[in-house]
């Protein structure tokens, strides 16, 4: 990684973050690297691009303001950003008293039904959509990240600040709960 500011060469993202902690001008490459993926993560959970753009701006503002609190613990910096993004999405819905949005497609629905050991049909699809609408935020996030965003349990664990095993257990418990509601 090379930054063309005062001929400073940065070997790793960790070094770049340390520079950005001292001088906010070095935050720009971090922003450029992660903006698109954080925006997509947020947009998946919002009703409009405008709302997603506003929340994304808040995420990066909070990240910049709180960068000195970030500590490298072996996880990618993106995990910290995703955690901020998730908190901002939840805060947005609490503040606006809106029902949370879930953007899904038929393939995702079919995959969840089949993962729960059921056969896909129109009745199961309708029951699953109804079940998803009743899930709490934490449970919904697990399903979204695993089935809609195709994230590995390790990445889910990093974003949610839990162990990988805990991410698996919680996800499969939610699937079991959903399966009971689809019967």
Helices and strands as residue ranges (DSSP letters): H 13-22, G 24-26, H 27-43, H 49-65, G 67-69, H 77-96, H 106-115, H 122-134, H 137-143, I 144-148, H 153-160, H 164-182
